[in-house]
Amino acid sequence: MMTVPQFRHPLSPLPGALSQHALWTLLLLAAVVPLVLLPVLLPLPKVMPQEFFLPLHTLLEFLAVVVDFLVFTVVWHAGPRERPDNMSWLACGMFAAGWLDFTHALSTQGMPGLFTPAGAEKAIAFWLAARLMTAAGLCLTAFTPHNWLQDQRQRWYLLLTVSLLTIAVHYLLLRHQDVLVRTFIAGQGFTSFKLACEGALIVLFCLAALRFQRWSDRHSPWPLPALAAASAIFALAEFYGTLDHAPGDFYYIVGHVYKISAALLVYQTVFVASVRAPYSELLVRKHELAEANEQLRRIFDTAAVGMSEFDPASGRYLRVNAKFAGMFGYEANELPGTSWHDLSWPADRTQNQLDLQQLLAGERPEMIREKRYRHRLGHEVRTKIHVTLIRDGEGRPLRALNIVTDLSDLQRVEQERRKLERQLFQTQKIEAMGQLIAGIAHDFNNTLTVILGFSGLALNRHHFDAKGKIAYYLRQIHVVGERAQRLVAKLLAYSRHQTLALGEIPPLPCAPAINETLKLLAVTIPATIQLVSRINVVPPCRIDPVDLHQLLMNLVLNARDAVGEGGRIEIELGMMHVEDLDCAICHQVIQGEFIALTVTDNGTGIPEELLPRLFDPFFTTKEHGKGTGLGLSVVQGILRQVGGHVLVESCPAQGTSFLLLLPQAVTGQAQDHMPAASPAWKQRRRHILLVHDGASLCQRLRSMLTGRDYAVTDHQDAGRALNDFCACPDGFDLLLCDQFMPGISGLELTRAARAVRPQLPVIVLCDTPPAAAPEEPGLADILALCRSPINEAELQGAIITLLGDQPAGVPPDGDDTPSMQQPVRDPQHSNSEESS
């Protein structure tokens, strides 16, 4: 069973429909104009001559028949959306009225006989029957709900019923007219029955007009005021029918004119509602559709992602946007007509065809995956595609829509993110390892300072036989201590917090220093290994000679272990311009002109998965017991200090190449060198406040200073030392303290002491330079000695620099007793100045 969609008229009010005020104005004119014209027409004969009446009447009736059938045709064939169900009554009523009016015209007196002779009474009967059908159609339309039909077949049942009723009326009026009540008597005119029928019709038309008008007040979707006006005009037509006396008089003709006017108004109403309004709406929708299509086309063409449409059966592109074509090096007008598979990466075409077949078979609603395309230049383009099918109303695929996202930008962003993560991880790793090493080195340096200091004092202060066992033992102790010192230096080179600023390092000509290192390497490298060097003259670099020696030694020795017997090691020094390369240490992009030191071997090479861990401390690829894993970490620390970079290339079984990029020294920069230590010491005794938490190291420093004719007050507790200083701030010429002490650090002690005496000279012993010292104006002139263990020559040079004394002779050997008066202080809070 078919269901009728709910009626919803598209326009309210309909364009072209008469407004309510215009309709009532027209109704008033229709009622008044004939009354105005009556005096003018009164001189005319009351009954029109037969030779004029019959053609005019026939013309008017046939015009009315045409209008009736037009109303029926328009309403009946209108779509359900434009035609309410109750309008079927109006269509059926006008359909029956049209046939009855046609028979009425043929039954008028003077026309040929139709089954029975024509006559006035026969014509009047068909007139009344036609008007009754019209009135019934309007009343039922007005009083029936607009959605009363449950099935569209009911309309045809209704039309069939009205058609049978019309046939029955024709049969009754044509075959059995004698059984009907008389409506016209020759010589007397119309009967009262005819007038009563006319009055009943007037009432029906007026009821329909009132009902239509009431519906119009309720905002009906149809222009019901026009139907109300048409019903009123039909009532006027019947009213004039009560005024005529015989067929052919004036009022008879006026009634026919009003009937045609009302039918034309009904036709205009249904035509506007069922034809013109939908057509106007169709034009509007067509214009909106064109605008929507144009907007979609612009969106398609200017989309930020690649979009294409192709025939899923043949794979031919139907249209593509500029973004899609540009991804693969084409113009947008070059791809339509080409195959979807032509742009696919050759190795993926079989899989792409299988995926498309699954999509066509309905096994998957859409296809979302990564896809490789072939660029016009031949290289691979990685994308992510989203393919959906566009189907018709029956589900058959018409075309496929492909949305493509270029993954190149996403891959670059992901690579950049991973690079930043590596940089952050490397920074955190270096920082953590540097803190660990610095803590260990601090305590170890204290021990080495004591060992080297006392062994040095024993060798210098006491006269042993140079070839004796005691002297030999002391020298061996000193040599082993110096080796331990170099090992600590390697550990601290990883963090490089203890080194001088780059501007404090004097420029070094690299070529002579490397040639000197190569002479040492020639002795270390076996004769079976070929050592080839190409050393060119390059600009100087700000790097310590020992650091440059360590760089080259570590790399060459690693290469020696990699090549084995009969290998080849190449060393080259020159200039190199670098663009957009990534450093293997800091993972930053390198650009500019550098001094390039390259060490290349033809050894076993390094696996690719191990390259990121090469510079990790204690990481080694050598066998157990053959490597410490500190060589390349030392290289990393030195390069970080001087602002250098390194590039590593390795291929298993073919060899490895390390490219060190060192920055050139900037000429014209002022150099602040620490004065060389003088072999002589000042004759005038100065008083030094020594603060160190290590008992043995404190004793060693005290012996060293008192042996050089300085008065020394030493403390292992920083708080007591501060109290001692505050008791007599002018009694001390210099504060010598350790940075890392329990309770109060060296910088905190300096701040407190300078709060009492702002210009107090201070030397801080530390493994790493204090970060706050350069930034605080009150601490900027602190001299920090970071090369631990403390070198005696550096210490005496630093004291001479700060105190401004001129060096003099050296006191007698073994005279450690100070001669100047000590400041007044609590004896139990300080140590005496006894000689060691």
C-alpha positions in Angstrom: 0.0 0.0 0.0 1.4 3.4 -1.0 1.6 6.1 1.7 1.0 9.7 0.9 3.6 12.1 2.2 2.4 14.7 4.6 1.3 17.8 2.8 3.7 20.8 3.2 3.3 23.6 0.8 6.6 25.3 0.0 5.4 28.9 -0.1 3.3 31.0 2.2 1.9 33.2 0.8 2.3 31.9 -2.7 3.9 34.2 -5.3 1.3 35.5 -7.8 -1.6 34.7 -5.5 -4.2 37.4 -4.9 -4.0 39.0 -1.5 -7.0 38.9 0.8 -7.7 42.6 0.4 -7.5 42.4 -3.4 -9.9 39.5 -3.5 -12.5 41.2 -1.4 -12.1 44.3 -3.5 -12.6 42.3 -6.6 -15.7 40.7 -5.0 -17.1 44.1 -4.1 -16.6 45.4 -7.7 -18.2 42.2 -9.1 -21.3 43.0 -7.0 -21.5 46.7 -7.6 -20.4 47.2 -11.2 -23.5 45.4 -12.7 -25.8 47.5 -10.5 -24.1 50.6 -11.9 -24.5 49.4 -15.4 -28.2 48.4 -15.0 -29.6 51.9 -15.8 -27.5 52.0 -18.9 -28.6 48.5 -20.0 -32.2 49.0 -19.1 -33.1 50.4 -22.5 -32.0 47.1 -24.0 -34.6 44.5 -24.7 -35.3 42.2 -21.7 -34.8 39.1 -23.7 -32.0 38.8 -26.2 -33.0 37.7 -29.7 -32.5 34.1 -30.4 -30.0 34.7 -33.2 -27.7 36.6 -30.8 -28.4 34.6 -27.6 -27.6 31.1 -28.9 -24.1 31.8 -30.2 -23.2 33.9 -27.1 -24.6 31.3 -24.7 -22.8 28.5 -26.5 -19.5 30.4 -26.4 -19.8 31.2 -22.7 -20.7 27.6 -21.8 -17.9 26.0 -23.8 -15.5 28.5 -22.2 -16.8 27.4 -18.8 -16.4 23.8 -19.8 -12.8 24.4 -20.8 -12.0 26.1 -17.5 -13.7 23.3 -15.5 -11.7 20.7 -17.1 -8.5 22.8 -16.7 -9.1 23.0 -13.0 -9.7 19.2 -12.8 -6.5 18.5 -14.9 -4.3 20.8 -12.8 -5.5 19.6 -9.4 -5.7 16.0 -10.3 -2.2 15.8 -11.8 -0.5 17.9 -9.2 2.0 16.2 -7.0 1.2 15.1 -3.4 3.4 17.9 -2.0 1.5 20.6 -3.8 -2.0 19.0 -3.6 -3.8 18.5 -0.2 -6.1 15.5 -0.1 -9.3 17.7 0.2 -8.5 19.3 -3.1 -9.6 16.0 -4.7 -13.2 17.0 -3.9 -12.8 20.2 -5.9 -11.2 18.3 -8.8 -14.1 15.8 -8.9 -16.7 18.5 -8.6 -15.3 20.6 -11.4 -14.9 17.4 -13.5 -18.6 16.6 -13.1 -19.6 20.3 -13.6 -17.7 20.4 -16.8 -19.7 17.5 -18.3 -23.0 18.9 -17.0 -22.2 22.3 -18.4 -21.4 20.7 -21.7 -24.8 18.9 -21.7 -26.4 22.2 -20.6 -25.0 24.0 -23.6 -26.3 21.2 -25.9 -29.8 21.3 -24.3 -30.4 25.0 -24.7 -33.5 25.8 -26.8 -32.5 26.2 -30.5 -29.7 23.5 -30.3 -30.2 20.1 -32.1 -32.0 17.4 -30.0 -29.9 15.2 -27.8 -31.8 12.0 -27.1 -34.7 14.3 -26.3 -35.6 17.6 -27.9 -33.7 20.7 -26.5 -35.7 23.0 -24.4 -35.4 25.6 -21.6 -36.5 23.3 -18.8 -34.0 20.7 -19.8 -31.1 23.3 -20.0 -32.1 24.7 -16.6 -32.0 21.2 -15.0 -28.4 20.6 -16.3 -27.5 24.1 -15.1 -28.7 23.4 -11.5 -27.0 20.0 -11.6 -23.7 21.5 -12.7 -23.9 24.2 -10.0 -24.7 21.6 -7.4 -21.7 19.6 -8.3 -19.5 22.8 -8.1 -21.0 23.8 -4.7 -20.6 20.3 -3.4 -17.0 20.2 -4.5 -16.2 23.5 -2.8 -18.0 22.7 0.4 -16.4 19.3 0.8 -13.0 20.9 0.0 -13.6 23.5 2.7 -14.9 21.2 5.4 -12.7 18.1 4.8 -9.2 17.8 6.5 -6.4 18.2 4.0 -4.9 14.8 4.8 -8.0 12.6 5.0 -6.9 10.1 2.3 -5.1 7.1 3.6 -4.3 5.6 0.2 -3.8 7.3 -3.2 -6.2 4.7 -4.7 -9.0 6.3 -2.8 -8.8 9.3 -5.1 -9.6 7.1 -8.1 -12.4 5.5 -6.2 -13.7 9.0 -5.6 -13.4 10.0 -9.2 -15.1 6.8 -10.3 -18.0 7.5 -7.9 -18.4 11.0 -9.2 -18.3 9.8 -12.8 -21.0 7.3 -12.1 -23.1 9.9 -10.4 -22.7 12.2 -13.4 -23.7 9.5 -15.7 -26.8 8.8 -13.6 -27.7 12.5 -13.6 -27.4 12.5 -17.4 -29.5 9.4 -17.7 -32.2 10.8 -15.4 -32.4 14.2 -17.1 -32.3 12.8 -20.6 -34.5 9.8 -20.3 -36.8 10.6 -17.4 -37.2 14.3 -17.4 -41.0 13.9 -16.9 -40.5 12.6 -13.4 -38.7 15.8 -12.3 -40.2 18.9 -10.7 -41.0 21.7 -13.2 -38.4 24.6 -13.2 -39.8 26.7 -16.1 -43.2 27.2 -17.6 -43.6 28.9 -20.9 -45.3 32.3 -20.6 -44.9 32.3 -16.8 -41.2 32.0 -16.3 -39.2 30.2 -13.7 -41.0 28.2 -11.0 -40.5 28.6 -7.3 -38.7 25.3 -7.2 -36.1 26.7 -9.4 -35.7 29.8 -7.2 -35.5 27.5 -4.1 -32.8 25.5 -5.7 -30.9 28.7 -6.6 -31.2 29.9 -3.0 -29.9 26.6 -1.7 -26.9 26.8 -4.0 -26.3 30.4 -2.8 -26.2 29.1 0.8 -23.8 26.3 -0.1 -21.5 28.7 -1.9 -21.6 31.2 1.0 -20.8 28.4 3.5 -17.8 27.4 1.4 -16.6 31.0 1.2 -16.9 31.5 5.0 -15.1 28.2 5.7 -12.3 29.1 3.3 -12.0 32.5 4.9 -11.8 31.0 8.3 -9.1 28.6 7.2 -7.1 31.5 5.8 -7.1 33.1 9.3 -5.4 29.9 10.5 -2.5 30.3 8.1 -3.4 27.5 5.7 -0.7 26.6 3.2 -3.1 27.2 0.3 -4.3 30.6 -0.9 -7.7 30.0 0.5 -8.9 33.7 0.3 -8.9 33.2 -3.5 -11.2 30.2 -3.1 -13.4 32.1 -0.7 -13.7 34.9 -3.3 -14.5 32.3 -6.1 -17.2 30.7 -3.9 -18.7 34.2 -3.3 -18.7 34.9 -7.0 -20.4 31.6 -7.7 -23.0 32.7 -5.1 -23.5 36.0 -7.1 -23.9 34.0 -10.3 -26.8 32.1 -8.6 -28.2 35.3 -7.2 -28.4 36.8 -10.7 -30.0 33.6 -11.7 -32.9 34.4 -9.4 -33.4 37.7 -11.1 -33.9 36.6 -14.6 -37.3 35.7 -16.0 -36.5 33.6 -19.0 -33.5 32.1 -20.8 -31.9 34.9 -22.8 -32.6 37.9 -20.7 -30.0 40.2 -19.2 -29.6 38.6 -15.8 -29.3 35.2 -17.3 -26.3 36.3 -19.3 -24.8 38.1 -16.3 -25.1 34.9 -14.2 -23.1 33.0 -16.9 -20.4 35.7 -16.9 -20.1 35.4 -13.1 -19.9 31.7 -13.3 -17.0 31.8 -15.8 -15.3 34.5 -13.7 -15.5 32.3 -10.6 -14.2 29.3 -12.5 -11.3 31.3 -13.8 -10.5 32.5 -10.3 -10.5 28.9 -9.1 -8.3 27.9 -12.0 -5.9 30.8 -11.2 -5.7 29.6 -7.6 -5.0 26.0 -8.4 -2.6 26.9 -11.2 -0.6 29.2 -8.9 -0.6 26.6 -6.1 0.0 23.5 -8.2 2.1 24.7 -11.2 3.5 28.2 -11.0 4.5 28.1 -7.3 6.3 24.7 -7.6 7.9 25.9 -10.8 9.1 29.1 -9.1 10.4 27.0 -6.2 12.1 24.7 -8.7 13.8 27.7 -10.2 14.9 28.8 -6.7 16.1 25.4 -5.8 17.9 25.1 -9.2 19.7 28.4 -8.5 20.5 27.2 -5.0 21.7 23.9 -6.3 23.9 25.7 -8.9 25.4 27.8 -6.1 25.9 24.8 -3.9 27.6 22.9 -6.7 29.8 26.0 -7.4 30.7 26.2 -3.8 31.5 22.5 -3.6 33.6 22.9 -6.7 35.5 25.7 -5.1 36.0 23.7 -1.9 37.2 20.8 -4.0 39.6 22.8 -6.0 41.0 24.8 -3.1 41.0 22.1 -0.4 44.2 21.9 1.8 44.3 18.2 1.2 44.5 16.3 -2.1 41.1 15.3 -3.5 40.3 13.2 -6.6 37.3 11.4 -8.1 37.8 8.4 -10.2 35.7 5.7 -11.9 35.9 2.6 -9.6 35.4 0.2 -12.5 38.1 1.5 -14.8 40.2 3.5 -12.3 40.3 6.5 -14.5 40.5 9.9 -12.8 37.4 12.1 -13.4 38.7 15.2 -11.8 41.5 16.1 -9.3 42.3 19.3 -7.4 45.5 21.3 -7.6 46.7 20.0 -4.2 46.4 16.4 -5.3 48.2 17.0 -8.6 50.9 19.1 -7.0 51.8 16.3 -4.6 53.1 14.3 -7.5 54.4 17.0 -9.8 51.5 17.4 -12.2 49.0 20.1 -13.1 45.4 19.6 -12.3 44.4 19.3 -16.0 46.9 16.6 -16.7 45.5 13.8 -14.6 41.9 13.4 -15.7 41.7 10.4 -18.0 44.8 8.7 -16.5 44.5 5.6 -14.5 44.4 5.4 -10.7 47.0 2.7 -10.9 49.4 4.7 -13.0 50.3 6.9 -10.1 50.6 4.0 -7.6 54.0 2.7 -6.6 54.7 -0.3 -8.8 55.2 -2.7 -6.0 51.8 -1.8 -4.4 49.5 -2.0 -7.4 48.4 -5.5 -6.8 47.5 -4.8 -3.2 45.7 -1.6 -4.3 43.6 -3.5 -6.8 42.6 -6.0 -4.1 41.6 -3.3 -1.7 39.5 -1.6 -4.4 37.8 -4.8 -5.2 36.9 -5.4 -1.6 35.5 -1.8 -1.5 33.4 -2.4 -4.6 32.1 -5.8 -3.2 30.9 -4.1 -0.1 33.3 -6.0 2.2 34.5 -2.8 3.7 32.6 0.6 3.9 35.7 2.7 3.2 39.4 2.3 2.6 41.7 4.2 5.0 45.4 3.3 4.9 48.8 4.6 4.0 49.6 4.5 0.3 52.7 5.1 -1.8 52.5 7.1 -5.0 55.1 7.6 -7.7 56.1 11.2 -8.3 56.5 12.5 -11.8 60.3 12.6 -11.2 60.3 8.9 -10.1 60.7 9.1 -6.4 58.3 7.7 -3.7 55.6 9.9 -2.1 54.1 8.5 1.1 50.5 9.5 1.8 47.4 8.5 3.8 44.3 7.9 1.7 40.6 7.8 2.6 38.5 6.3 -0.3 34.7 6.2 -0.2 32.2 5.2 -2.9 29.4 7.5 -4.1 26.4 5.3 -5.0 23.1 6.0 -6.7 19.7 5.4 -5.2 19.9 1.7 -5.9 23.3 1.3 -4.3 25.3 1.0 -7.5 28.7 2.7 -7.3 28.9 5.8 -9.5 32.3 7.1 -8.6 35.0 7.0 -5.9 36.1 9.9 -3.8 39.8 9.8 -2.7 41.1 12.2 0.0 44.9 12.2 0.2 47.1 13.6 3.0 50.8 14.1 2.3 52.8 12.5 5.1 56.0 14.2 4.1 55.3 17.2 6.3 54.2 15.0 9.1 57.3 12.9 8.8 59.5 16.0 8.9 57.7 17.2 12.0 58.0 13.7 13.5 61.7 13.6 12.7 62.2 17.1 14.2 60.4 16.0 17.3 62.5 12.9 17.6 65.6 15.0 17.1 64.6 17.4 19.8 63.8 14.4 22.1 67.3 13.0 21.4 68.9 16.4 22.1 66.9 16.7 25.4 67.8 13.1 26.4 71.5 13.7 25.5 71.5 16.9 27.5 69.9 15.3 30.5 72.3 12.3 30.3 75.3 14.5 30.1 74.1 16.6 33.0 73.4 13.6 35.2 76.7 12.0 34.3 78.6 15.2 34.8 77.1 15.6 38.3 78.1 12.1 39.1 81.6 12.5 37.8 82.1 15.9 39.4 81.0 14.5 42.8 83.4 11.5 42.6 86.3 13.7 41.2 85.9 16.2 44.0 86.7 13.6 46.7 89.3 11.9 44.6 91.1 15.2 43.8 91.3 15.9 47.6 93.1 12.6 48.0 95.4 13.2 45.0 96.3 16.7 46.3 97.5 15.2 49.6 99.5 12.5 47.8 101.1 14.7 45.3 101.7 17.5 47.8 103.4 15.5 50.5 105.4 13.5 47.9 106.5 16.8 46.4 107.4 18.3 49.8 109.4 15.2 50.6 111.3 15.4 47.3 111.9 19.1 47.6 112.5 19.7 51.3 114.7 16.7 52.1 117.9 15.8 50.5 118.0 12.2 49.4 120.4 10.4 47.3 118.9 10.9 43.8 119.6 7.3 43.0 118.5 6.0 46.3 115.5 3.8 47.0 113.6 6.5 49.0 113.9 9.0 46.2 112.9 6.3 43.7 109.9 5.4 45.8 108.8 9.0 46.2 109.2 9.6 42.4 107.1 6.6 41.7 104.4 7.8 44.1 104.4 11.2 42.3 104.3 9.5 38.8 101.3 7.3 39.8 99.6 10.3 41.4 100.0 12.3 38.1 98.6 9.3 36.2 95.6 9.3 38.5 95.4 13.1 37.9 95.2 12.5 34.2 92.5 9.9 34.6 90.4 12.4 36.7 91.0 14.9 34.0 89.5 12.5 31.4 86.5 12.0 33.7 86.0 15.7 34.1 86.5 16.3 30.4 83.1 14.5 29.9 81.2 17.2 31.8 83.9 20.0 31.1 82.5 22.1 33.8 86.0 22.7 35.2 87.6 24.2 32.1 88.4 27.7 31.3 86.0 29.8 29.1 86.6 29.6 25.4 87.8 33.2 25.2 90.5 32.4 27.8 92.1 29.7 25.7 94.9 31.2 23.4 94.7 30.4 19.7 96.6 27.3 18.8 98.1 26.6 15.3 96.7 23.1 14.7 99.1 21.8 12.1 102.3 21.8 14.3 100.4 20.4 17.3 99.0 17.5 15.2 102.4 16.8 13.6 103.9 16.6 17.1 101.1 14.1 18.1 101.7 12.1 14.9 105.4 11.6 16.0 104.2 10.0 19.2 101.6 7.9 17.4 104.3 6.6 15.0 105.9 4.8 17.9 102.6 3.5 19.2 101.1 2.2 15.9 102.5 -1.2 14.8 104.6 -1.2 11.7 102.1 -3.5 10.0 99.5 -0.7 10.0 99.8 1.9 7.3 99.5 5.4 8.8 98.8 8.1 6.1 98.6 11.8 7.0 97.7 14.9 4.9 98.2 17.9 7.1 97.4 21.3 5.5 98.0 24.7 7.0 94.7 25.9 8.6 93.7 29.0 10.7 94.4 28.7 14.4 91.7 27.2 16.8 91.0 28.0 20.4 91.8 24.6 21.9 94.2 23.5 24.5 97.2 21.6 23.1 96.6 18.7 25.5 92.9 18.5 24.4 93.9 18.4 20.8 96.4 15.7 21.6 93.7 13.7 23.4 91.3 14.1 20.5 93.7 12.7 18.0 95.1 10.0 20.3 91.7 8.6 21.2 90.5 8.4 17.6 93.7 6.9 16.2 94.0 4.3 19.0 90.4 3.3 18.4 91.2 3.0 14.7 94.3 0.9 15.5 92.2 -1.6 17.5 89.6 -1.7 14.7 91.9 -2.4 11.7 94.0 -5.1 13.4 97.1 -6.3 11.5 97.7 -4.9 8.0 95.1 -2.1 8.1 95.2 1.5 7.0 94.6 4.7 9.0 94.3 8.1 7.2 94.5 11.4 9.0 93.7 14.6 7.2 93.6 18.2 8.3 92.0 21.0 6.2 89.1 23.4 5.8 85.6 22.4 5.1 82.3 24.2 4.4 79.3 22.4 5.9 75.6 22.9 5.0 72.6 21.2 6.8 74.4 18.3 8.5 73.5 16.9 11.9 76.1 16.7 14.7 76.4 13.2 16.2 76.8 14.7 19.7 74.4 17.7 20.0 72.1 16.6 17.1 71.9 20.2 15.9 72.1 21.4 12.3 75.7 22.4 11.4 76.4 25.2 8.9 79.5 27.3 8.2 83.3 27.1 7.7 85.2 24.8 10.0 88.6 23.3 10.6 88.2 19.6 9.6 90.2 16.9 11.2 89.3 13.5 9.7 90.4 10.0 11.0 89.5 7.2 8.6 90.2 3.5 8.9 89.3 0.4 6.9 88.5 -1.8 9.9 85.5 -3.8 10.9 83.2 -0.8 11.1 80.4 -0.1 13.6 76.9 -1.5 13.4 74.3 1.1 12.6 72.3 0.3 15.8 75.3 1.1 17.9 76.1 4.5 16.4 73.8 6.5 18.8 75.6 5.1 21.8 79.2 5.7 20.7 79.8 8.7 22.9 78.2 7.3 26.0 80.7 7.0 28.9 81.9 3.5 29.6 80.3 2.1 26.4 82.7 0.1 24.3 82.5 -2.4 21.5 85.8 -4.0 22.4 86.3 -7.2 24.2 86.2 -7.3 28.0 89.4 -5.9 29.5 90.5 -4.2 26.2 88.7 -0.9 26.6 87.4 1.5 29.3 84.7 3.2 27.1 86.0 6.7 28.1 87.9 7.6 24.9 85.0 8.9 22.8 83.2 10.4 25.8 86.4 12.5 26.4 86.3 13.5 22.7 82.7 14.6 23.2 83.5 16.6 26.3 86.4 18.4 24.5 84.3 19.2 21.5 81.5 20.6 23.7 84.1 22.8 25.4 85.5 24.4 22.2 82.1 24.5 20.4 83.0 21.8 17.9 81.0 19.0 16.2 81.6 15.5 15.0 80.2 13.5 12.1 80.5 9.7 12.0 80.2 7.4 9.0 80.6 3.7 9.3 79.9 0.6 7.2 80.4 -2.9 8.6 83.4 -4.7 7.1 84.4 -1.5 5.3 85.6 0.9 7.9 84.7 4.1 9.9 85.4 7.8 9.4 85.3 10.4 12.2 85.1 14.0 11.0 85.9 16.6 13.7 84.7 20.1 12.9 86.6 22.7 15.0 85.7 26.5 15.0 88.3 29.0 13.8 89.7 31.4 16.4 88.3 34.9 16.3 91.2 37.3 15.9 91.6 40.5 17.8 90.1 39.1 21.1 91.7 40.2 24.3 93.5 37.5 26.2 93.6 37.4 30.0 96.4 35.1 31.0 97.1 34.1 34.5 100.6 35.3 35.4 103.2 32.7 35.4 104.1 31.4 38.9 107.2 33.0 40.3 109.8 30.8 41.8 110.3 33.4 44.5 107.9 34.2 47.3 107.3 37.5 49.1 109.5 38.4 52.0 106.7 40.2 53.8 104.4 37.8 55.6 100.7 37.9 54.7 98.0 36.3 56.8 95.8 33.8 54.9 92.5 32.3 56.3 92.4 28.7 55.1 89.1 26.9 55.2 88.8 23.2 54.0 86.8 20.3 55.4 89.5 17.7 54.6 91.9 17.3 57.4 94.8 15.9 55.4 94.4 18.3 52.5 94.0 21.3 54.9 97.3 20.2 56.6 99.0 19.9 53.2 98.0 23.4 52.1 98.9 24.9 55.4 102.4 23.3 55.2 102.8 24.6 51.6 101.8 28.1 52.5 103.8 28.4 55.7 106.7 27.0 53.9 106.5 30.1 51.6 106.5 32.5 54.5 102.7 33.1 54.8 100.9 33.2 58.1 98.1 30.7 58.0 95.0 30.2 60.2 93.2 27.0 59.1 89.7 25.8 59.9 87.8 22.7 58.9 84.5 24.2 60.0 83.3 27.1 57.9 81.1 28.5 60.6 84.0 28.8 63.1 86.2 30.3 60.4 83.5 33.0 59.7 83.3 33.8 63.4 87.1 34.1 63.5 87.0 36.4 60.5 84.3 38.6 61.9 86.2 39.0 65.1 89.1 40.6 63.3 88.3 41.2 59.6 91.4 43.4 58.9 93.7 40.8 60.3 93.5 38.6 57.2 94.9 39.4 53.8 93.2 36.6 51.8 90.5 34.0 52.1 91.4 30.5 50.7 88.5 28.1 50.9 87.0 25.0 49.3 83.7 25.3 47.4 82.1 22.1 48.5 82.0 22.0 52.3 79.2 20.7 54.6 76.9 23.4 56.0 78.3 26.4 54.2 79.7 26.4 50.7 82.7 28.5 49.5 80.4 31.1 47.8 78.2 31.4 50.8 81.3 31.9 53.1 82.6 34.5 50.6 79.3 36.4 50.6 79.3 36.5 54.4 82.9 37.6 54.6 82.5 40.3 52.0 79.4 41.6 53.8 81.9 42.6 56.6 84.9 43.4 54.3 83.8 44.0 50.7 87.3 44.1 49.1 88.6 40.9 50.7 90.6 38.9 48.1 89.2 35.4 47.8 90.4 32.1 46.2 87.9 29.3 45.8 89.1 25.7 45.3 86.6 23.7 43.2 86.3 20.9 40.7 83.7 22.9 38.7 83.4 26.7 38.4 80.7 28.2 40.6 77.8 29.1 38.4 76.7 32.1 40.5 80.2 33.7 40.7 80.2 35.4 37.3 76.6 36.7 37.6 76.8 38.4 41.0 78.5 41.8 40.9 79.9 41.3 44.4 81.5 38.0 43.5 82.8 38.7 40.0 86.4 39.1 41.0 86.7 35.8 42.9 89.5 33.7 41.5 88.4 30.1 41.1 91.1 27.4 40.7 89.5 24.5 39.0 92.4 22.3 38.0 92.4 19.9 40.8 94.6 18.6 42.3 96.0 22.0 43.1 99.3 22.9 41.4 101.7 24.6 43.7 102.9 27.0 41.0 99.4 28.0 40.1 98.4 28.6 43.7 101.4 30.8 44.4 100.8 32.7 41.2 97.2 33.3 42.1 98.1 34.6 45.6 100.7 37.0 44.0 98.1 38.2 41.5 95.5 38.9 44.2 97.8 40.4 46.9 99.9 42.4 44.4 103.2 41.6 46.1 106.5 41.5 44.3 108.2 38.1 44.6 111.3 37.8 46.8 113.6 35.1 48.0 112.6 31.7 49.2 112.7 31.2 53.0 115.1 28.6 54.4 114.2 25.0 54.0 112.2 23.6 56.8 111.4 27.0 58.4 107.6 26.7 58.8 107.1 28.9 61.8 105.3 32.2 61.2 106.9 35.3 62.6 104.0 37.9 62.4 101.7 38.4 65.3 98.4 36.5 65.1 95.0 38.3 65.4 93.2 38.0 68.8 90.8 35.1 68.7 89.5 32.2 70.7 92.2 29.6 70.9 89.9 26.7 71.0 88.2 27.7 67.7 91.4 27.6 65.6 94.5 25.5 65.0 98.0 26.7 65.9 100.6 27.5 63.2 103.0 24.7 64.0 105.3 23.6 61.3 104.9 20.2 59.7 
